[in-house]
Amino acid sequence: MLRDKILSRLEEMGAAPDHQRVAEEVLGIRGAPPELARRLVAQALVVEDRRDAWRRAGERICRHAPAAAGVYVLKDAGGRALYVGKAVNLRRRLRAHFAARRWRAVKPAFSRVVDAEWQPVGSELEALLREAELIAQLQPVVNVQTGAPSLATRGIPASLHRDVLVLVPSVEVDSIELVAARAGGEWTMQRTRRNGADLAVHTQRLMRFFKSPLRDRAGSAPSPLAPIVFSWLSHRGAAATRVDPHDAGDARELRKRLAALLRDERLFRERLHQC
């Protein structure tokens, strides 16, 4: 065990241990200045102290995690977000995070995980959006912070850089998710029942989102994540059902178009498991 090796070498060296030698011989870090070597050795001991607690937390988290698609947040004892991720199978992904073989390479911040939250999703697109939204909101320390997604770095065809309404599965079997994305970057999502009971309300909201003069205050999510939608449509979501909102003159026409799609039993038949 790494902790035992470090303590053994320190004990052999007596009252004035050579931290540079310990860092090189035990941690494999050569050429570290004395003070840095001391900190590295101390940090390694602290991280090793966390191993048992980390394993216990992992066992508890994985025991309660569902075997379903979703996004998840790993947290420290103070409730701060350390990492945000997505998975086709939450339980399997979390077990991989806490596998014993991962401990040697675990980041110090990740070793402080004591709890987790998750949110089931119905599609790959929803997972991508929810994950990006949570990273932007929570700024987890382990995730690489890349800022808002950019059209310039995603190689999105110009034909797809336009207002669009995408229909994707929902976690509720009697519903679907209406993902609306604007060319300017804004996005929003509405869950509506497939029987059309609440479609009138949702199409009114969507038309305001796309066409209202006040649309910049129409309640869109603060992060401009629409490039994620366009990028997904250009690759794995190429076969997804989508509607051009500007083909409908008003909310009533949009409702008719969506109602016809929702009545089609073939909707999502081949796309349910893309997440």
C-alpha positions in Angstrom: 0.0 0.0 0.0 1.3 3.4 -0.9 0.7 4.9 2.5 2.7 2.1 4.2 5.6 2.6 1.8 5.7 6.3 2.5 5.5 5.9 6.2 8.2 3.2 6.2 10.6 5.3 4.2 10.0 8.4 6.5 10.6 6.3 9.6 13.8 4.9 8.2 15.1 8.4 7.6 14.5 9.5 11.2 13.9 13.0 12.5 15.1 14.7 9.3 13.5 12.8 6.4 14.6 13.5 2.8 11.2 14.3 1.1 12.9 14.6 -2.3 14.1 11.0 -2.0 10.7 9.8 -0.8 9.0 11.6 -3.7 11.3 10.1 -6.2 11.5 6.5 -4.8 7.8 6.1 -3.7 5.8 8.6 -5.8 8.0 8.4 -8.9 8.4 12.2 -9.0 12.0 13.3 -9.8 13.6 16.7 -9.4 10.9 18.3 -7.1 12.3 21.2 -5.0 12.4 20.3 -1.2 9.3 22.3 -0.2 7.3 20.9 -3.2 8.5 17.4 -2.4 7.3 17.8 1.2 3.9 18.9 0.1 3.6 16.1 -2.4 4.4 13.5 0.2 2.0 15.1 2.7 -0.8 15.2 0.1 -0.2 11.6 -0.8 -0.7 10.6 2.8 -3.9 12.6 3.1 -5.2 11.0 -0.1 -4.4 7.5 1.1 -6.2 8.3 4.4 -9.3 9.0 2.3 -9.2 5.6 0.5 -11.4 3.6 2.9 -13.9 6.4 3.3 -14.0 6.8 -0.5 -14.7 3.1 -1.0 -17.5 3.1 1.6 -19.1 6.2 -0.1 -18.8 4.5 -3.5 -20.5 1.3 -2.2 -23.4 3.3 -0.7 -23.8 5.5 -3.8 -23.7 2.6 -6.2 -26.1 0.5 -4.1 -28.8 3.2 -4.5 -28.1 4.3 -8.1 -30.6 3.2 -10.7 -29.6 1.1 -13.7 -31.0 3.8 -16.0 -29.8 6.6 -18.2 -29.2 9.9 -16.6 -26.9 12.7 -15.5 -25.3 12.7 -12.1 -23.5 15.1 -9.7 -20.8 13.8 -7.2 -20.5 16.0 -4.1 -18.2 16.4 -1.1 -19.2 16.6 2.6 -20.1 20.2 2.3 -22.5 19.6 -0.6 -20.2 21.2 -3.2 -20.3 19.7 -6.7 -17.0 17.9 -7.5 -18.0 16.3 -10.8 -20.9 16.2 -13.3 -21.3 13.3 -15.8 -23.8 11.4 -17.9 -24.3 7.7 -18.4 -26.5 5.2 -20.3 -26.5 3.2 -17.0 -25.9 5.3 -13.9 -25.2 2.3 -11.6 -22.6 0.8 -14.0 -20.9 4.2 -14.6 -20.7 5.0 -10.9 -19.3 1.5 -10.1 -16.6 2.3 -12.7 -15.8 5.6 -10.9 -15.3 3.8 -7.6 -13.6 0.6 -8.8 -10.6 -0.3 -6.5 -8.2 -0.1 -9.5 -9.1 3.6 -10.0 -7.8 4.7 -6.6 -4.2 5.0 -7.6 -5.0 7.5 -10.4 -7.9 9.3 -8.6 -7.6 13.1 -8.5 -7.3 14.5 -4.9 -10.6 16.4 -5.3 -12.4 13.3 -6.5 -11.2 11.4 -3.3 -13.5 13.7 -1.3 -16.7 12.4 -2.9 -19.2 11.4 -0.2 -22.6 11.7 -1.9 -24.3 11.8 -5.3 -27.4 13.0 -7.0 -28.8 11.9 -10.3 -31.6 12.9 -12.7 -33.0 10.3 -15.2 -33.2 11.3 -18.8 -35.0 9.9 -21.8 -32.6 10.6 -24.6 -28.9 11.2 -25.5 -29.7 14.8 -26.4 -31.3 15.5 -23.1 -28.3 14.0 -21.3 -25.9 16.2 -23.3 -27.9 19.3 -22.5 -28.5 18.6 -18.8 -24.9 17.7 -18.3 -23.7 21.0 -19.9 -26.3 23.0 -18.0 -25.2 21.5 -14.7 -21.5 22.1 -15.4 -22.2 25.7 -16.2 -24.3 26.2 -13.1 -22.2 24.3 -10.5 -18.7 24.8 -11.9 -17.5 21.4 -10.5 -13.8 21.3 -9.8 -13.0 18.0 -11.4 -14.7 18.8 -14.7 -12.6 20.6 -17.3 -14.3 24.1 -17.6 -14.6 24.9 -21.3 -17.2 27.7 -21.3 -20.2 27.8 -23.5 -20.2 25.5 -26.5 -19.1 27.2 -29.7 -20.4 26.6 -33.3 -16.9 27.4 -34.6 -15.3 24.4 -32.9 -18.0 21.8 -33.7 -17.9 21.7 -37.5 -21.7 22.1 -37.8 -23.1 22.4 -41.4 -24.6 25.8 -42.1 -27.8 24.1 -43.1 -28.3 22.9 -39.4 -27.5 26.3 -37.8 -31.1 27.4 -37.7 -34.1 27.5 -35.4 -35.3 24.0 -34.8 -37.7 22.0 -32.7 -36.6 18.4 -31.9 -38.8 15.6 -30.6 -37.0 13.1 -28.3 -38.2 10.4 -25.9 -39.0 11.3 -22.3 -38.4 9.3 -19.1 -42.1 9.3 -18.7 -43.5 6.7 -21.2 -46.6 8.7 -21.9 -44.7 11.9 -22.8 -42.1 13.3 -25.1 -39.5 16.1 -24.7 -39.7 19.1 -27.1 -36.2 20.5 -27.4 -36.3 24.0 -28.9 -33.0 25.6 -30.1 -32.5 29.0 -31.7 -29.8 30.0 -34.1 -28.6 32.6 -31.6 -27.7 29.9 -29.0 -30.7 29.8 -26.7 -32.6 26.7 -25.9 -35.5 25.4 -23.9 -37.3 22.1 -23.3 -40.9 21.3 -22.8 -42.3 17.9 -21.7 -45.7 17.2 -23.2 -48.0 14.2 -23.1 -48.4 12.1 -26.3 -52.2 12.3 -26.0 -52.0 16.0 -26.8 -53.7 17.1 -23.5 -51.3 19.9 -22.8 -50.0 20.5 -26.3 -51.9 23.8 -26.7 -50.1 25.4 -23.8 -46.7 24.2 -24.8 -47.0 25.3 -28.4 -48.0 28.8 -27.3 -44.8 28.9 -25.2 -42.7 27.5 -28.0 -44.0 30.1 -30.5 -43.2 32.8 -28.1 -39.7 31.4 -27.7 -39.1 31.4 -31.5 -41.2 34.4 -32.7 -42.1 36.8 -30.0 -40.4 40.3 -30.2 -39.7 39.8 -26.5 -38.3 36.3 -27.1 -35.0 37.1 -25.4 -37.0 37.3 -22.2 -39.1 34.3 -23.0 -37.6 32.1 -20.3 -34.9 30.3 -22.2 -32.1 28.7 -20.3 -29.3 31.1 -19.4 -26.6 29.0 -21.0 -26.4 29.2 -24.8 -26.4 25.5 -25.4 -28.1 25.3 -28.8 -24.8 24.4 -30.5 -25.0 21.1 -28.6 -28.4 20.5 -30.3 -27.1 21.4 -33.8 -24.0 19.2 -33.3 -26.0 16.2 -32.2 -28.3 16.6 -35.2 -25.3 16.6 -37.5 -24.0 13.3 -36.1 -25.8 10.7 -33.8 -29.1 12.5 -34.0 -29.2 12.8 -37.8 -32.4 10.6 -37.9 -34.2 12.5 -35.1 -37.6 13.8 -35.7 -37.5 17.6 -36.1 -39.8 20.5 -37.1 -39.0 23.9 -38.5 -41.0 26.2 -36.2 -41.2 28.9 -39.0 -43.1 26.5 -41.3 -46.0 27.0 -38.9 -47.8 30.3 -39.1 -49.0 30.3 -35.5 -49.3 28.1 -32.4 -52.4 26.4 -33.7 -50.7 25.2 -36.8 -47.7 24.0 -34.8 -50.0 22.1 -32.5 -51.6 20.3 -35.5 -48.2 19.3 -36.8 -47.0 18.0 -33.5 -50.2 16.2 -32.7 -49.9 14.3 -36.0 -46.4 13.3 -35.1 -47.4 12.2 -31.6 -50.1 9.9 -33.0 -47.6 8.1 -35.1 -46.8 4.8 -33.4 -43.5 4.6 -35.2 -42.2 7.7 -33.5 -38.9 6.9 -31.6 -39.3 3.2 -32.4 -35.7 3.1 -33.6 -34.3 5.9 -31.4 -35.4 5.0 -27.9 -31.9 3.8 -26.8 -29.6 6.5 -28.2 -28.8 7.9 -24.8 
